[in-house]
Amino acid sequence: MAELKLTDVEKTYGGTVQVLRDINLEIEQGELVVFVGPSGCGKSTLLRMIAGLEKITGGTLEIDGQVVNDVPPSERGIAMVFQSYALYPHMTVRDNMAFALKIAGDDKATINAKVQAAAEKLQLENFLDRLPKALSGGQRQRVAIGRSIVRDPKVYLFDEPLSNLDASLRVATRIQIAQLKEEMPDSTMVYVTHDQVEAMTLASRIVVLAGGGVAQVGAPLDLYERPNSTFVAKFIGSPAMNLLGGTIVGTGAVTTVKTHEGGGTITSDYPSTEADMGAEVEVGIRPEDMEETATGDFAFEGKVAITEALGEVTLLYFDTDAPDQEPIIGKLPGIHKDLRGSNVRLTAAADKVHLFKDGISLLYRDQKVFLPGVQPH
């Protein structure tokens, strides 16, 4: 298995269109690193550059300390699972999984042993003699993964492997990929997805890409609990984090903010200095961290326009004064359909209240933070 290191990696098309820049990442052996980001941010392009299917136009890519910028894909020790299964329709599952080994000249006994071991890991033992047309979508994707496993590569690359599956198959196959990683703890995997649930549940670390750069890297819960910018705060989590305009009215180890929308006062455990007094900030609170209150400090008060009762939780959508502002959303446990049309006050614990100034978290303002469309500060 292998370590990956990307240093100042860039990708430019035609010498003028830059789609990736200043990509600096170190992926350790045994990690499952997930690339996420909005459409067009360059996550699949970056994966293809690691695979050697796209040329690196700047910087270096190292695999186990060796620069591989000009090494052909077949010599990088990498196996890639694509969004499309790309199985040979006239070959059985066994032959599909064994094909690369036959081309490599492995003996029959070795091939059979590797195919059988991969089939057992992926629960495909009973399907080895079937053609792809006799398999479900999830089974076909597992065959595509098995085809990679038998090669015993240094690095596994997954390019949105579950996006063609329906919801139930996506959940089942995601669980199987997680179990596969547990069975192969030393395997290094890089996984591209647009699905936040996949990223949060599978990743050792998440790399959030935006506007051609790296917005933030960290463990899933680190990004969820301490996003470094409003972009990451809004991108990680569903429904997205609420952002309220506010003014700092109290500074110190904890910070007190008067919110503009809803006219409340709320305390955050983000520290501030005397120089921050009176500063305009954005108050970020995740819908699931909001609580209904009748007394004390609150972040927002408004009229509930719509409720969505989902059984275990109810989503509350609030009217806002600004027509172009996204609705404020509360997520309360249980069923609260009776709140529609009511005025409700929402508060949150101080450790759940995030503060951002100029789009950057107060916790990270002394660090270099990448914002889409903005030069790093």
C-alpha positions as CSV (number, residue, x, y, z in Angstrom):
1,M,0.0,0.0,0.0
2,A,1.1,3.6,-0.5
3,E,1.2,7.2,0.6
4,L,0.3,10.0,-1.8
5,K,1.7,13.5,-1.7
6,L,0.5,16.4,-3.9
7,T,2.6,19.5,-3.9
8,D,1.4,22.8,-5.5
9,V,-0.5,20.7,-8.1
10,E,-2.3,22.7,-10.9
11,K,-4.4,21.8,-13.8
12,T,-4.8,24.2,-16.8
13,Y,-6.5,23.7,-20.1
14,G,-5.2,25.5,-23.2
15,G,-2.8,27.4,-21.1
16,T,-5.5,29.9,-19.9
17,V,-8.3,28.0,-18.2
18,Q,-7.2,27.1,-14.7
19,V,-9.4,24.5,-13.0
20,L,-7.2,23.5,-10.1
21,R,-4.5,25.4,-8.3
22,D,-2.3,25.2,-5.2
23,I,-3.4,21.7,-4.3
24,N,-1.3,20.5,-1.4
25,L,-2.3,17.2,0.2
26,E,-0.7,14.3,2.0
27,I,-2.7,11.1,2.1
28,E,-1.3,8.5,4.5
29,Q,-1.3,4.7,4.0
30,G,-4.5,3.2,5.2
31,E,-6.6,6.4,4.9
32,L,-9.9,6.7,3.0
33,V,-9.9,10.3,1.9
34,V,-13.0,11.7,0.3
35,F,-13.1,14.6,-2.2
36,V,-16.3,16.6,-2.0
37,G,-17.4,19.9,-3.5
38,P,-20.0,21.5,-5.8
39,S,-20.3,20.5,-9.5
40,G,-17.4,21.8,-11.5
41,C,-15.0,22.2,-8.6
42,G,-12.4,19.8,-10.0
43,K,-12.8,16.8,-7.8
44,S,-13.0,14.2,-10.6
45,T,-10.3,16.0,-12.5
46,L,-8.0,15.8,-9.5
47,L,-8.8,12.0,-9.1
48,R,-8.0,11.5,-12.8
49,M,-4.7,13.3,-12.4
50,I,-3.7,10.9,-9.6
51,A,-4.7,8.0,-11.9
52,G,-2.6,9.5,-14.7
53,L,-5.6,9.9,-17.0
54,E,-5.2,13.7,-16.9
55,K,-1.8,15.4,-17.3
56,I,-0.5,17.5,-14.3
57,T,0.3,21.0,-15.6
58,G,2.0,22.2,-12.5
59,G,3.4,20.8,-9.2
60,T,4.3,17.2,-8.3
61,L,2.5,14.0,-7.4
62,E,4.4,11.4,-5.4
63,I,3.4,7.9,-4.6
64,D,5.6,6.3,-1.9
65,G,8.1,9.1,-2.4
66,Q,8.5,8.7,-6.1
67,V,7.4,11.5,-8.4
68,V,5.0,10.0,-10.9
69,N,3.9,13.0,-13.0
70,D,5.2,11.3,-16.2
71,V,4.7,7.7,-15.2
72,P,2.0,6.0,-17.3
73,P,-1.3,5.0,-15.6
74,S,-0.5,1.3,-15.9
75,E,2.7,1.7,-14.0
76,R,1.5,3.7,-11.1
77,G,0.0,0.8,-9.1
78,I,-3.4,2.3,-9.0
79,A,-6.9,0.8,-9.6
80,M,-9.8,3.0,-10.4
81,V,-13.6,2.3,-10.0
82,F,-15.6,4.5,-12.3
83,Q,-19.2,5.8,-12.0
84,S,-20.0,3.5,-14.9
85,Y,-19.5,-0.2,-14.1
86,A,-17.8,-0.8,-17.5
87,L,-18.1,-4.6,-17.3
88,Y,-17.7,-6.8,-20.3
89,P,-21.2,-8.0,-21.0
90,H,-20.2,-11.3,-22.7
91,M,-18.0,-12.4,-19.7
92,T,-19.1,-13.9,-16.5
93,V,-18.4,-12.2,-13.2
94,R,-15.5,-14.5,-12.7
95,D,-14.0,-13.6,-16.1
96,N,-14.6,-9.9,-15.6
97,M,-12.7,-10.0,-12.3
98,A,-9.9,-12.1,-13.7
99,F,-9.4,-10.3,-17.0
100,A,-6.6,-7.9,-15.8
101,L,-4.7,-10.8,-14.2
102,K,-4.9,-12.9,-17.3
103,I,-3.5,-10.0,-19.4
104,A,-0.7,-9.6,-16.8
105,G,0.2,-13.3,-17.4
106,D,-0.6,-14.7,-13.9
107,D,-1.0,-18.4,-13.6
108,K,-4.5,-20.0,-13.3
109,A,-4.2,-21.0,-9.7
110,T,-3.1,-17.5,-8.6
111,I,-6.0,-16.0,-10.6
112,N,-8.6,-18.3,-9.1
113,A,-7.3,-17.7,-5.6
114,K,-7.4,-13.9,-6.0
115,V,-10.9,-13.9,-7.6
116,Q,-12.3,-16.2,-4.9
117,A,-10.8,-14.0,-2.1
118,A,-12.2,-10.8,-3.6
119,A,-15.6,-12.5,-4.2
120,E,-15.8,-13.5,-0.5
121,K,-15.0,-10.0,0.6
122,L,-17.8,-8.6,-1.6
123,Q,-20.3,-11.4,-1.0
124,L,-20.2,-12.4,-4.7
125,E,-19.3,-16.1,-4.3
126,N,-22.8,-17.2,-5.6
127,F,-22.7,-14.9,-8.6
128,L,-19.3,-15.8,-10.2
129,D,-20.8,-17.7,-13.1
130,R,-23.5,-15.1,-14.0
131,L,-23.3,-12.6,-16.7
132,P,-23.6,-8.9,-15.8
133,K,-27.1,-8.6,-17.2
134,A,-28.3,-11.1,-14.5
135,L,-27.0,-8.8,-11.7
136,S,-28.5,-5.9,-9.9
137,G,-26.9,-2.4,-10.1
138,G,-25.3,-2.9,-6.7
139,Q,-23.9,-6.3,-7.6
140,R,-22.5,-4.9,-10.8
141,Q,-20.7,-2.2,-8.9
142,R,-19.3,-4.7,-6.5
143,V,-17.9,-6.7,-9.5
144,A,-16.2,-3.5,-10.6
145,I,-14.7,-3.1,-7.2
146,G,-13.7,-6.7,-7.1
147,R,-11.9,-6.2,-10.5
148,S,-9.8,-3.6,-8.7
149,I,-9.2,-5.7,-5.5
150,V,-7.7,-8.7,-7.4
151,R,-4.9,-6.5,-8.8
152,D,-3.8,-5.6,-5.2
153,P,-3.0,-2.0,-6.2
154,K,-1.1,0.5,-4.1
155,V,-4.0,3.0,-4.2
156,Y,-7.7,2.5,-4.9
157,L,-9.5,5.4,-6.6
158,F,-13.4,5.7,-6.6
159,D,-15.1,8.2,-8.9
160,E,-18.7,8.6,-7.7
161,P,-19.2,4.8,-7.7
162,L,-22.7,4.8,-6.2
163,S,-24.3,7.7,-8.1
164,N,-26.0,5.4,-10.6
165,L,-27.7,3.3,-7.9
166,D,-31.1,4.0,-6.4
167,A,-31.4,5.1,-2.8
168,S,-31.7,1.7,-1.1
169,L,-28.9,0.1,-3.2
170,R,-26.7,3.2,-2.5
171,V,-27.1,2.7,1.3
172,A,-26.4,-1.1,1.1
173,T,-23.4,-0.7,-1.2
174,R,-22.0,2.2,0.9
175,I,-22.1,-0.1,4.0
176,Q,-20.3,-2.8,2.0
177,I,-17.6,-0.4,1.0
178,A,-17.2,0.6,4.7
179,Q,-17.0,-3.1,5.7
180,L,-14.5,-3.7,2.8
181,K,-12.3,-0.9,4.2
182,E,-12.4,-2.5,7.6
183,E,-11.2,-5.8,6.1
184,M,-8.4,-3.9,4.3
185,P,-7.1,-1.5,6.9
186,D,-3.8,-0.9,5.2
187,S,-5.4,0.0,1.8
188,T,-5.1,3.6,0.7
189,M,-8.3,4.9,-0.9
190,V,-9.3,8.1,-2.5
191,Y,-13.1,8.6,-3.1
192,V,-15.0,11.2,-5.0
193,T,-18.6,11.9,-4.3
194,H,-21.2,14.7,-4.3
195,D,-23.2,12.9,-1.5
196,Q,-22.5,14.3,1.9
197,V,-23.7,11.1,3.7
198,E,-21.1,9.0,1.8
199,A,-18.4,11.5,2.7
200,M,-19.4,11.7,6.4
201,T,-19.8,8.0,6.9
202,L,-16.9,6.6,4.9
203,A,-14.0,9.1,5.2
204,S,-11.0,9.2,7.4
205,R,-10.7,12.7,6.2
206,I,-12.7,14.9,3.9
207,V,-11.2,17.3,1.4
208,V,-13.6,20.1,0.5
209,L,-12.8,21.5,-2.9
210,A,-14.3,24.8,-4.2
211,G,-13.4,27.2,-7.1
212,G,-10.3,25.2,-8.0
213,G,-8.7,25.1,-4.5
214,V,-8.9,23.3,-1.2
215,A,-11.4,25.0,1.1
216,Q,-10.7,22.8,4.2
217,V,-9.3,19.4,5.1
218,G,-10.2,17.4,8.2
219,A,-12.0,14.6,9.9
220,P,-15.7,14.5,9.0
221,L,-16.9,15.7,12.5
222,D,-14.2,18.3,12.7
223,L,-15.5,19.9,9.5
224,Y,-19.1,19.6,10.7
225,E,-18.4,21.0,14.2
226,R,-15.7,23.6,13.3
227,P,-16.0,24.8,9.7
228,N,-13.3,27.4,8.8
229,S,-15.6,29.4,6.5
230,T,-19.2,30.1,5.6
231,F,-18.7,28.1,2.4
232,V,-17.7,24.9,4.3
233,A,-20.4,25.6,6.9
234,K,-23.1,25.8,4.3
235,F,-21.7,22.9,2.2
236,I,-21.3,20.3,5.0
237,G,-24.6,19.3,6.6
238,S,-28.2,19.0,5.4
239,P,-30.2,21.1,5.8
240,A,-27.5,23.7,5.4
241,M,-26.3,25.9,8.4
242,N,-28.4,29.0,9.0
243,L,-26.5,32.2,8.7
244,L,-27.8,35.3,10.5
245,G,-26.3,38.8,10.3
246,G,-25.2,40.2,13.7
247,T,-23.2,42.7,15.6
248,I,-20.7,41.8,18.4
249,V,-21.9,43.4,21.7
250,G,-19.7,41.5,24.1
251,T,-16.2,40.2,23.8
252,G,-13.8,37.9,25.7
253,A,-13.5,34.2,26.1
254,V,-17.1,34.0,25.0
255,T,-18.7,36.4,22.5
256,T,-22.2,38.0,22.6
257,V,-23.9,38.9,19.4
258,K,-27.0,40.9,18.7
259,T,-28.7,39.3,15.6
260,H,-30.3,41.4,12.9
261,E,-32.9,38.9,11.7
262,G,-35.3,38.1,14.5
263,G,-33.7,40.7,16.9
264,G,-32.2,38.3,19.4
265,T,-29.0,38.2,21.5
266,I,-27.0,35.0,21.6
267,T,-23.7,33.9,23.1
268,S,-21.0,31.9,21.4
269,D,-18.0,30.1,22.8
270,Y,-15.8,31.6,20.0
271,P,-13.3,34.0,21.6
272,S,-13.0,37.6,20.5
273,T,-11.0,40.7,21.5
274,E,-11.9,44.3,22.5
275,A,-11.1,45.3,18.9
276,D,-14.0,43.1,17.7
277,M,-16.6,45.2,19.7
278,G,-19.2,46.4,17.2
279,A,-17.9,44.3,14.4
280,E,-20.4,42.9,11.8
281,V,-20.4,39.1,11.8
282,E,-22.5,36.2,10.6
283,V,-23.9,33.9,13.2
284,G,-24.1,30.3,12.1
285,I,-26.3,27.8,13.7
286,R,-27.2,24.4,12.3
287,P,-30.9,23.6,12.2
288,E,-30.5,20.5,14.4
289,D,-28.8,22.6,17.1
290,M,-31.7,25.1,17.4
291,E,-34.0,24.7,20.3
292,E,-37.4,26.3,21.0
293,T,-37.4,28.7,23.9
294,A,-39.8,31.1,25.7
295,T,-37.3,32.9,27.9
296,G,-33.7,34.0,27.9
297,D,-31.3,34.6,25.1
298,F,-32.4,33.6,21.6
299,A,-30.9,33.8,18.1
300,F,-34.0,34.2,16.0
301,E,-37.8,34.8,16.4
302,G,-40.1,34.5,13.5
303,K,-43.3,33.1,12.0
304,V,-43.3,29.5,10.9
305,A,-44.3,29.5,7.2
306,I,-44.1,25.8,6.5
307,T,-43.6,22.6,8.6
308,E,-42.3,19.3,7.3
309,A,-43.1,16.5,9.8
310,L,-40.7,13.6,9.0
311,G,-41.6,11.5,12.0
312,E,-38.4,11.6,14.1
313,V,-38.0,15.3,13.4
314,T,-39.9,18.3,12.2
315,L,-38.4,21.0,9.9
316,L,-39.6,24.5,10.5
317,Y,-39.2,27.1,7.7
318,F,-39.5,30.7,8.8
319,D,-40.5,33.8,6.8
320,T,-37.7,36.3,6.4
321,D,-37.9,40.1,5.7
322,A,-35.4,39.9,2.8
323,P,-36.9,38.3,-0.3
324,D,-33.6,37.1,-1.6
325,Q,-32.5,35.6,1.7
326,E,-32.6,31.8,2.2
327,P,-35.2,30.7,4.7
328,I,-34.2,30.1,8.3
329,I,-34.7,26.4,9.1
330,G,-35.2,24.8,12.5
331,K,-35.0,21.1,13.1
332,L,-36.9,20.0,16.2
333,P,-37.1,16.4,17.5
334,G,-40.6,14.9,17.3
335,I,-43.7,16.1,15.5
336,H,-44.7,19.8,15.7
337,K,-47.1,20.3,12.8
338,D,-49.2,22.6,15.2
339,L,-46.4,25.3,15.0
340,R,-47.3,26.3,11.5
341,G,-48.3,30.0,11.5
342,S,-47.0,30.5,15.0
343,N,-44.3,32.8,16.2
344,V,-41.4,30.8,17.6
345,R,-38.2,31.8,19.3
346,L,-35.1,29.6,18.7
347,T,-31.9,29.5,20.7
348,A,-28.8,27.3,20.8
349,A,-26.1,26.4,23.2
350,A,-22.9,28.6,23.1
351,D,-20.8,25.7,21.8
352,K,-23.2,25.3,18.8
353,V,-23.0,29.0,17.8
354,H,-20.5,29.7,15.0
355,L,-19.2,33.2,14.2
356,F,-17.8,34.3,10.8
357,K,-16.3,37.6,9.8
358,D,-15.8,38.3,6.1
359,G,-16.7,34.7,5.4
360,I,-14.0,33.3,7.7
361,S,-14.5,31.7,11.1
362,L,-13.2,33.7,14.1
363,L,-11.4,30.5,15.1
364,Y,-9.4,30.4,11.9
365,R,-8.9,34.1,11.1
366,D,-5.2,33.9,11.9
367,Q,-4.7,31.1,9.4
368,K,-4.7,30.9,5.6
369,V,-8.2,30.2,4.5
370,F,-9.3,29.6,0.9
371,L,-12.6,31.1,-0.1
372,P,-14.0,30.5,-3.6
373,G,-13.5,33.5,-5.8
374,V,-11.4,35.3,-3.1
375,Q,-7.7,35.5,-2.7
376,P,-6.5,33.7,0.5
377,H,-6.2,36.2,3.3
